[in-house]
């Protein structure tokens, strides 16, 4: 590696990551060793590493050093390809059989007039059908709009707030990979907040507030990857922590919505700026690429300006199809059945593991989170048994090692077999750490 300035060093490392010379998880030399090798000051190398962290290309893990971050193209919402011979228990997808066939929605839309430049961003059909969804959780929504999915909404909100380089963003740990990456890409410093079964831990959030966070992203239910879900008591406790800090922007990302298996509970924003996102991908189909965003008038206006000056609008065809699904009784019943199915499968997996002495968590949503001592060893044990599960490293900032199992497409027999495989593996590796 060559380069004498922070910009040149950062660019060369980025090129190596892009070319595959450096892969996810690879450790970079320490600042001191890199400086000695290049004949530059440690300050220069530290600045280069900082730029790479701000762009989300590397992660700083304390004593574990600086490592190459997961690549968005394969690990932030795009799971690696799974061979047909392997059962998918890793991708985080809803069960396709639980979704209403989209052709049903589209048949009801004929004819479909084309949207025109200058038309309202939010189609009136969707506005009418979706309004009740955003009133769940006792949120008083001033206004709402539509984006191309939950992460598109998070990206637009962060951009709209025009945070300065180095502003601090509180995120869940472990937490949703794209949220972490979007924060880093915006040049924000991530402040991790611990998560238990009831969501963000108040004491941990209080530390983040004292650290001077400017914003936070919280998942009220079906938290990815742990399945954590806010209770009324926890939401009240978190609201008390935030009270008196009106400058903190609160983003509540309800990405699983009605298939979470628990009711929607929201925290009270401490100030005038806030946003609540309700995605319909997990409940009605990922390819709809649609999320509803409620919030204060200024935030919604800024989001709509950003969409209008970039993509232009979210397809009115998809909006009308979604409105049809939200209004159709048979589709609503499918969503309700999926929520019951997922809850039953989560409970079966958790109970099966517990019988073998393995603790796990999954209060809501599509996944079960299992603490382990060695993620890769657990993944390999599952693969040998014919199952693909996901390592927790990409989700974690400082939280302990774990693996994530998506239960949506597993039969009862497969749940029992996979649980048995992990129990046997963990017994052979001195068991897993306790949660």
C-alpha positions as CSV (number, residue, x, y, z in Angstrom):
1,X,0.0,0.0,0.0
2,X,1.2,3.5,-0.8
3,X,0.0,7.0,-0.1
4,X,1.2,9.9,2.0
5,X,-2.1,11.7,2.8
6,X,-5.2,10.6,4.6
7,X,-7.2,10.9,1.4
8,X,-4.7,8.7,-0.6
9,X,-4.5,6.1,2.1
10,X,-8.3,5.9,2.4
11,X,-8.7,5.7,-1.4
12,X,-6.2,2.9,-1.7
13,X,-7.9,0.8,1.1
14,X,-11.3,1.5,-0.6
15,X,-9.9,0.3,-3.9
16,X,-8.6,-2.9,-2.2
17,X,-12.1,-3.5,-0.7
18,X,-13.7,-3.0,-4.0
19,X,-11.3,-5.3,-5.8
20,X,-11.8,-8.1,-3.2
21,X,-8.2,-7.9,-1.9
22,X,-9.7,-7.0,1.4
23,X,-12.9,-8.9,2.4
24,X,-15.6,-8.6,5.0
25,X,-14.1,-9.1,8.5
26,X,-10.4,-8.6,7.4
27,X,-8.4,-6.7,9.9
28,X,-6.5,-3.6,8.9
29,X,-3.0,-3.0,10.4
30,X,-3.0,-1.0,13.6
31,X,-2.6,2.8,13.2
32,X,1.0,2.6,14.5
33,X,2.0,-0.3,12.2
34,X,0.4,1.2,9.2
35,X,2.1,4.6,9.8
36,X,5.5,2.9,10.2
37,X,4.9,0.9,6.9
38,X,4.0,4.0,5.0
39,X,6.4,6.4,6.6
40,X,3.7,8.8,7.7
41,X,2.5,10.0,11.0
42,X,-0.1,8.0,13.0
43,X,-2.3,11.1,12.9
44,X,-2.5,10.7,9.1
45,X,-3.4,7.1,9.3
46,X,-6.0,7.7,12.0
47,X,-7.6,10.3,9.8
48,X,-7.8,7.9,6.9
49,X,-9.3,5.2,9.0
50,X,-11.8,7.7,10.4
51,X,-12.9,8.6,6.8
52,X,-13.4,4.9,6.0
53,X,-15.5,4.4,9.1
54,X,-17.6,7.5,8.3
55,X,-18.3,6.0,4.9
56,X,-19.3,2.7,6.4
57,X,-16.4,0.8,4.8
58,X,-14.7,-0.3,8.0
59,X,-15.8,-0.9,11.6
60,X,-13.8,0.0,14.7
61,X,-14.2,-2.8,17.3
62,X,-11.9,-1.6,20.1
63,X,-9.3,-4.3,21.0
64,X,-10.4,-6.3,17.9
65,X,-9.0,-3.5,15.8
66,X,-10.4,-2.0,12.6
67,X,-12.1,-4.5,10.3
68,X,-13.7,-4.3,6.8
69,X,-17.4,-3.8,7.2
70,X,-20.1,-6.0,5.6
71,X,-20.7,-5.0,2.0
72,X,-24.1,-3.5,1.4
73,X,-24.5,-5.3,-1.9
74,X,-24.5,-8.7,-0.2
75,X,-25.2,-8.2,3.5
76,X,-27.4,-5.2,4.0
77,X,-30.8,-6.7,3.1
78,X,-29.4,-8.9,0.3
79,X,-28.7,-12.3,1.6
80,X,-26.1,-14.5,-0.3
81,X,-27.6,-17.0,-2.7
82,X,-28.7,-20.2,-0.9
83,X,-28.4,-23.5,-2.9
84,X,-31.6,-25.4,-3.5
85,X,-30.2,-28.2,-1.3
86,X,-30.0,-25.9,1.7
87,X,-33.1,-24.8,3.7
88,X,-33.4,-21.0,4.0
89,X,-33.4,-20.0,7.7
90,X,-31.4,-16.9,7.2
91,X,-32.8,-14.4,4.6
92,X,-35.3,-12.6,6.8
93,X,-38.0,-13.0,4.2
94,X,-41.7,-13.5,4.9
95,X,-43.2,-16.8,3.8
96,X,-44.2,-16.4,0.1
97,X,-47.2,-18.6,0.7
98,X,-48.5,-16.2,3.4
99,X,-48.6,-13.3,1.0
100,X,-51.6,-12.3,-1.1
101,X,-50.7,-12.9,-4.8
102,X,-50.1,-9.5,-6.4
103,X,-52.1,-10.4,-9.5
104,X,-55.2,-10.3,-7.4
105,X,-54.5,-6.6,-6.5
106,X,-53.6,-5.7,-10.0
107,X,-56.7,-7.3,-11.5
108,X,-58.8,-5.0,-9.4
109,X,-56.9,-1.9,-10.7
110,X,-57.8,-2.2,-14.4
111,X,-57.7,0.2,-16.0
112,X,-54.5,1.8,-14.6
113,X,-54.0,5.4,-15.7
114,X,-50.4,6.5,-15.8
115,X,-49.3,9.0,-13.2
116,X,-48.2,12.4,-14.5
117,X,-45.5,14.9,-13.6
118,X,-46.9,17.1,-10.9
119,X,-49.3,14.6,-9.5
120,X,-49.5,14.3,-5.6
121,X,-46.7,12.1,-4.3
122,X,-49.2,10.2,-2.1
123,X,-52.0,8.6,-4.1
124,X,-55.4,9.4,-2.6
125,X,-56.4,5.6,-2.6
126,X,-53.4,4.8,-0.4
127,X,-53.9,7.8,1.8
128,X,-57.4,6.6,2.6
129,X,-56.5,3.0,3.1
130,X,-53.3,3.6,5.1
131,X,-54.4,6.3,7.5
132,X,-55.6,3.8,10.2
133,X,-52.2,2.0,10.2
134,X,-50.3,5.2,11.3
135,X,-52.7,5.9,14.1
136,X,-51.7,2.6,15.8
137,X,-49.4,3.0,18.9
138,X,-51.2,6.2,20.0
139,X,-49.1,8.4,17.8
140,X,-50.6,11.7,16.8
141,X,-49.6,11.9,13.1
142,X,-49.6,15.4,11.8
143,X,-49.1,14.3,8.2
144,X,-47.7,11.3,6.3
145,X,-46.2,10.3,3.0
146,X,-44.9,7.3,1.2
147,X,-41.3,6.1,0.4
148,X,-39.8,3.2,-1.4
149,X,-39.4,1.1,1.7
150,X,-38.3,1.6,5.3
151,X,-34.6,2.1,4.7
152,X,-35.4,4.6,1.9
153,X,-37.3,6.5,4.6
154,X,-34.5,6.4,7.1
155,X,-32.0,7.6,4.5
156,X,-34.3,10.5,3.5
157,X,-35.0,11.5,7.1
158,X,-31.3,11.6,8.0
159,X,-30.5,13.6,4.8
160,X,-33.4,16.0,5.5
161,X,-32.1,16.8,8.9
162,X,-28.8,17.9,7.5
163,X,-26.7,16.5,10.4
164,X,-23.1,17.6,10.6
165,X,-20.2,15.3,10.1
166,X,-19.6,13.6,13.5
167,X,-23.1,14.2,14.9
168,X,-24.1,11.2,17.0
169,X,-26.8,8.8,16.2
170,X,-28.2,6.3,18.8
171,X,-28.8,2.8,17.3
172,X,-29.8,-0.5,18.6
173,X,-27.0,-3.0,19.4
174,X,-27.5,-5.6,17.9
175,X,-29.4,-3.7,15.3
176,X,-30.5,-3.6,11.7
177,X,-27.5,-3.6,9.4
178,X,-28.7,-0.9,6.9
179,X,-29.6,1.5,9.7
180,X,-26.0,1.3,10.9
181,X,-24.6,1.7,7.4
182,X,-26.9,4.6,6.6
183,X,-25.7,6.4,9.7
184,X,-22.1,5.8,8.9
185,X,-22.5,6.8,5.3
186,X,-24.0,10.1,6.4
187,X,-20.8,10.7,8.4
188,X,-22.5,10.2,11.8
189,X,-20.9,8.6,14.8
190,X,-22.9,5.6,16.0
191,X,-23.7,5.4,19.7
192,X,-24.8,1.9,20.5
193,X,-27.8,1.2,22.8
194,X,-28.2,-2.2,24.4
195,X,-31.4,-4.2,23.5
196,X,-33.3,-6.8,25.6
197,X,-36.6,-8.5,25.0
198,X,-38.5,-5.2,25.5
199,X,-36.3,-3.1,23.2
200,X,-33.8,-0.4,24.0
201,X,-32.6,-0.5,27.6
202,X,-33.4,2.8,29.3
203,X,-30.1,3.0,31.2
204,X,-28.2,2.4,28.0
205,X,-30.2,5.1,26.2
206,X,-29.6,7.5,29.1
207,X,-25.8,7.1,28.5
208,X,-26.3,7.8,24.8
209,X,-28.4,10.9,25.6
210,X,-25.6,12.1,27.9
211,X,-23.1,11.5,25.1
212,X,-25.0,14.2,23.1
213,X,-26.9,12.2,20.4
214,X,-28.7,14.3,17.8
215,X,-31.0,11.5,16.7
216,X,-32.0,7.9,17.4
217,X,-33.5,5.0,15.4
218,X,-35.6,2.6,17.4
219,X,-37.6,-0.4,16.3
220,X,-40.9,-0.7,18.3
221,X,-41.5,-4.4,17.5
222,X,-40.0,-7.3,15.4
223,X,-36.6,-5.7,16.1
224,X,-34.0,-7.1,13.6
225,X,-32.3,-9.3,14.6
226,X,-33.5,-10.1,18.1
227,X,-37.3,-9.8,17.7
228,X,-37.5,-7.3,20.7
229,X,-40.8,-5.5,21.1
230,X,-41.6,-2.5,23.3
231,X,-44.0,-2.9,26.2
232,X,-46.0,-0.1,27.5
233,X,-43.8,0.2,30.6
234,X,-40.6,0.2,28.5
235,X,-41.9,2.8,26.1
236,X,-42.9,5.0,29.1
237,X,-39.4,4.5,30.6
238,X,-37.6,5.4,27.3
239,X,-39.9,8.5,26.9
240,X,-38.9,9.6,30.4
241,X,-35.2,9.3,29.4
242,X,-35.8,11.5,26.4
243,X,-38.0,14.1,28.1
244,X,-36.2,17.4,28.4
245,X,-34.2,16.8,25.3
246,X,-36.3,18.4,22.5
247,X,-33.4,18.6,20.1
248,X,-33.2,14.8,19.7
249,X,-34.8,13.5,16.5
250,X,-36.7,10.3,17.1
251,X,-37.1,7.8,14.2
252,X,-39.4,4.8,14.9
253,X,-38.9,2.1,12.4
254,X,-41.8,-0.4,12.4
255,X,-40.6,-2.4,9.5
256,X,-42.6,-5.6,10.1
257,X,-45.9,-3.9,11.1
258,X,-48.9,-6.1,11.2
259,X,-47.1,-9.5,11.0
260,X,-45.0,-8.7,14.1
261,X,-47.4,-10.7,16.3
262,X,-47.7,-8.0,19.0
263,X,-49.5,-4.6,19.2
264,X,-47.8,-1.4,18.1
265,X,-46.5,0.7,21.0
266,X,-44.6,3.9,20.4
267,X,-42.4,6.2,22.5
268,X,-43.2,9.8,23.0
269,X,-40.9,12.1,20.9
270,X,-39.3,14.7,23.2
271,X,-39.5,17.5,20.7
272,X,-41.2,18.8,17.6
273,X,-39.1,16.7,15.1
274,X,-39.9,13.0,14.7
275,X,-40.9,10.3,12.2
276,X,-42.7,7.0,12.4
277,X,-42.1,4.4,9.6
278,X,-44.5,1.6,8.9
279,X,-43.2,-0.7,6.1
280,X,-45.6,-3.1,4.3
281,X,-42.9,-5.3,2.8
282,X,-43.0,-8.1,5.4
283,X,-46.8,-8.2,5.6
284,X,-47.8,-7.6,2.0
285,X,-44.8,-8.3,-0.2
286,X,-41.2,-7.1,-0.4
287,X,-41.5,-6.2,-4.1
288,X,-44.1,-3.6,-3.3
289,X,-41.1,-1.5,-2.1
290,X,-43.4,0.7,0.0
291,X,-43.4,2.2,3.4
292,X,-45.6,4.8,5.0
293,X,-43.9,7.7,6.9
294,X,-45.8,9.8,9.4
295,X,-44.3,12.7,11.3
296,X,-44.2,16.4,11.9
297,X,-45.1,18.7,9.0
298,X,-41.6,19.9,8.4
299,X,-40.0,16.5,8.3
300,X,-42.7,15.2,5.9
301,X,-42.3,18.2,3.7
302,X,-38.5,17.7,3.5
303,X,-39.0,14.0,2.6
304,X,-41.4,14.9,-0.2
305,X,-39.1,17.5,-1.6
306,X,-36.2,15.0,-1.6
307,X,-38.3,12.4,-3.4
308,X,-39.7,14.9,-5.9
309,X,-36.2,16.1,-6.8
310,X,-34.7,12.6,-7.2
311,X,-36.9,9.6,-8.1
312,X,-39.9,11.9,-8.6
313,X,-42.5,9.7,-6.9
314,X,-43.2,6.2,-5.7
315,X,-45.1,4.3,-8.4
316,X,-48.8,5.1,-8.2
317,X,-49.4,1.6,-9.6
318,X,-47.7,0.1,-6.5
319,X,-49.5,2.5,-4.3
320,X,-52.9,1.6,-5.7
321,X,-52.1,-2.1,-5.5
322,X,-51.1,-1.7,-1.9
323,X,-54.3,0.3,-1.1
324,X,-56.3,-2.6,-2.7
325,X,-54.5,-5.1,-0.5
326,X,-55.1,-3.0,2.7
327,X,-58.8,-2.8,1.8
328,X,-59.3,-6.4,0.8
329,X,-60.7,-8.6,3.6
330,X,-59.1,-11.8,2.3
331,X,-55.7,-10.1,2.2
332,X,-56.1,-8.8,5.7
333,X,-57.0,-12.3,6.9
334,X,-53.8,-13.6,5.3
335,X,-51.8,-11.1,7.2
336,X,-53.4,-12.1,10.4
337,X,-52.8,-15.8,9.8
338,X,-49.2,-15.1,8.9
339,X,-48.7,-13.2,12.3
340,X,-50.2,-16.3,14.1
341,X,-48.0,-18.7,12.1
342,X,-44.8,-16.8,12.8
343,X,-45.6,-16.5,16.5
344,X,-46.2,-20.2,16.7
345,X,-42.9,-21.0,14.9
346,X,-40.9,-18.6,17.0
347,X,-42.3,-20.2,20.2
348,X,-41.6,-23.7,18.9
349,X,-38.0,-22.9,18.1
350,X,-37.4,-21.1,21.5
351,X,-39.1,-23.9,23.4
352,X,-37.2,-26.6,21.5
353,X,-33.9,-24.9,22.2
354,X,-34.8,-24.4,25.9
355,X,-35.4,-28.1,26.3
356,X,-31.8,-28.6,25.4
357,X,-30.6,-25.9,27.8
358,X,-30.0,-23.3,25.1
359,X,-31.4,-19.8,25.7
360,X,-32.7,-17.7,22.8
361,X,-35.0,-14.7,22.2
362,X,-37.7,-13.8,19.8
363,X,-40.6,-12.0,21.3
364,X,-42.0,-10.8,17.9
365,X,-41.3,-10.8,14.2
366,X,-39.7,-13.2,11.9
367,X,-36.5,-14.3,13.6
368,X,-35.0,-16.0,16.7
369,X,-31.7,-14.7,18.1
370,X,-29.3,-17.3,19.8
371,X,-26.2,-16.2,21.7
372,X,-23.2,-18.5,20.8
373,X,-19.5,-18.5,21.6
374,X,-18.4,-19.0,17.9
375,X,-20.7,-17.7,15.2
376,X,-18.9,-19.4,12.3
377,X,-18.8,-22.8,14.0
378,X,-22.6,-22.6,14.7
379,X,-23.2,-21.6,11.0
380,X,-21.2,-24.5,9.8
381,X,-22.9,-27.0,12.1
382,X,-26.3,-25.8,10.7
383,X,-25.0,-26.0,7.1
384,X,-23.8,-29.5,7.5
385,X,-27.3,-30.4,8.7
386,X,-28.8,-28.7,5.6
387,X,-29.8,-25.3,7.0
388,X,-28.5,-21.8,6.2
389,X,-28.5,-19.5,9.3
390,X,-27.0,-16.0,9.6
391,X,-24.1,-14.9,11.8
392,X,-24.7,-12.0,14.1
393,X,-21.4,-10.1,13.5
394,X,-22.9,-7.8,11.0
395,X,-25.6,-6.7,13.4
396,X,-23.4,-6.1,16.3
397,X,-21.3,-3.1,17.5
398,X,-20.2,-4.3,20.9
399,X,-22.9,-6.8,21.9
400,X,-21.9,-10.5,22.3
401,X,-21.7,-13.1,19.5
402,X,-25.0,-14.7,18.3
403,X,-26.7,-16.3,15.3
404,X,-30.1,-15.4,13.8
405,X,-32.6,-17.9,12.5
406,X,-35.5,-16.9,10.3
407,X,-38.4,-19.1,11.1
408,X,-41.0,-18.0,8.5
409,X,-40.4,-20.9,6.0
410,X,-39.6,-23.7,8.5
411,X,-41.9,-26.6,9.1
412,X,-42.4,-28.0,12.6
413,X,-40.1,-30.9,11.8
414,X,-37.4,-28.6,10.4
415,X,-37.6,-26.4,13.5
416,X,-37.1,-29.4,15.7
417,X,-34.2,-30.7,13.6
418,X,-32.4,-27.4,13.4
419,X,-32.9,-26.8,17.2
420,X,-31.5,-30.3,17.8
421,X,-28.5,-29.6,15.6
422,X,-27.7,-26.4,17.4
423,X,-28.2,-28.0,20.9
424,X,-25.8,-30.8,20.0
425,X,-23.2,-28.4,18.6
426,X,-23.4,-26.0,21.5
427,X,-23.1,-28.9,24.0
428,X,-20.0,-29.9,22.2
429,X,-18.6,-26.4,22.5
430,X,-19.1,-25.9,26.2
431,X,-22.6,-24.4,25.6
432,X,-23.6,-20.9,24.6
433,X,-23.2,-17.8,26.8
434,X,-26.3,-16.8,28.7
435,X,-28.3,-13.8,27.4
